[in-house]
Amino acid sequence: MTIPFGNLTSKAHVAAWLANHAVYRWHSNPDMAHVSESVADHVSDMLTLHLRVFGGYPEADLYDAIVFHDAHEATLGDMPSPAKVRFPALAAAYDEAAAEIDAANGWTVNLSDDDRAKLQLLDKLSAYRCVADNAPDLLARAEWLDTRERIIAMAEVCNADLGGII
């Protein structure tokens, strides 16, 4: 079995790898700020989840998208989901800045609709697992119950086998 290394240049991969190790998720979430999960840890988890739920390695474009999807956070930081929901104009400005940073660094990947759905599933599933591993009592809250239901629905669309992951 061949392990894909993606289509983007090795220079872009190295830059993203370095950036991903410098950024920590959950820092602005009072219930999860004690967790020291870097973006690199998150990327590794997403790749592992791909193996589990889809039964193999991702194709090159999806691999690149997984590696690069949060690399801009080395410049912008991680914007928490509640802030994105409450302040859509701020989220739009953040997304615009992220796209500019991604393009400037060669971290832009064009995905098929199927691969975009897989990326979104893996991203949500990784966050859910992190909460389950580090603060499982939070999963009883409405927002995490809703997230669980969204993950299940996303998995059905992607033909993913969650096999006891959640």
HUQUISUL-V29831 format. One record per backbone hydrogen bond with DSSP energy under -0.5 kcal/mol. CO is the residue of the C=O (numbers start at 1). NH is the residue of the N-H. E is the energy in kcal/mol with one decimal. If there is no record, write none. Layout:
<<CO	NH	E> <CO	NH	E>>
This chain:
<<2	4	-0.6> <9	13	-1.9> <10	14	-2.6> <11	15	-2.3> <12	16	-2.3> <13	17	-2.7> <14	18	-2.5> <15	19	-2.4> <16	20	-3.2> <17	21	-1.4> <18	22	-0.7> <19	22	-1.1> <20	23	-0.7> <20	39	-0.9> <20	40	-1.6> <23	39	-2.3> <24	27	-0.5> <26	29	-1.9> <28	30	-0.7> <29	32	-1.4> <29	33	-1.7> <32	35	-2.3> <35	37	-0.7> <36	38	-0.7> <37	25	-3.0> <38	42	-2.1> <39	43	-2.6> <40	44	-2.5> <41	45	-2.4> <42	46	-2.4> <43	47	-2.3> <44	48	-2.2> <45	49	-2.9> <46	50	-2.1> <47	51	-1.7> <48	52	-1.9> <49	53	-3.3> <50	54	-2.3> <50	56	-0.7> <51	55	-0.9> <53	161	-2.2> <59	63	-2.7> <60	64	-2.7> <61	65	-2.3> <62	66	-2.5> <63	67	-2.4> <64	68	-2.7> <65	69	-1.8> <68	71	-1.4> <70	73	-2.1> <71	74	-1.9> <72	75	-1.8> <72	76	-2.4> <73	77	-1.8> <77	79	-0.6> <78	80	-0.6> <80	83	-0.7> <80	84	-1.8> <81	85	-2.4> <82	86	-2.4> <83	87	-2.5> <87	91	-2.2> <88	92	-2.4> <89	93	-2.1> <90	94	-2.6> <91	95	-2.7> <92	96	-2.2> <93	97	-2.4> <94	98	-2.8> <95	99	-2.4> <96	100	-1.9> <97	101	-2.4> <98	102	-2.9> <99	103	-2.4> <100	104	-2.3> <101	105	-1.6> <102	107	-3.2> <103	106	-1.0> <109	111	-0.6> <112	116	-2.5> <113	117	-2.2> <114	118	-2.0> <115	119	-2.7> <116	120	-2.3> <117	121	-2.3> <118	122	-2.9> <119	123	-2.3> <120	124	-2.3> <121	125	-3.0> <122	126	-2.3> <123	127	-1.8> <124	128	-2.6> <125	129	-2.5> <126	130	-2.1> <127	131	-2.2> <128	132	-2.6> <129	133	-2.4> <130	134	-1.8> <131	135	-3.1> <135	138	-2.3> <136	139	-1.4> <137	140	-1.2> <138	141	-2.1> <141	144	-0.6> <141	145	-2.4> <142	146	-2.7> <143	147	-1.8> <144	148	-2.3> <145	149	-1.9> <146	150	-2.4> <147	151	-2.6> <148	152	-2.3> <149	153	-2.3> <150	154	-2.9> <151	155	-2.7> <152	156	-1.9> <153	157	-1.9> <154	158	-2.1> <155	159	-0.6> <155	160	-2.8> <156	159	-0.8> <160	162	-0.9> <162	165	-3.2>>
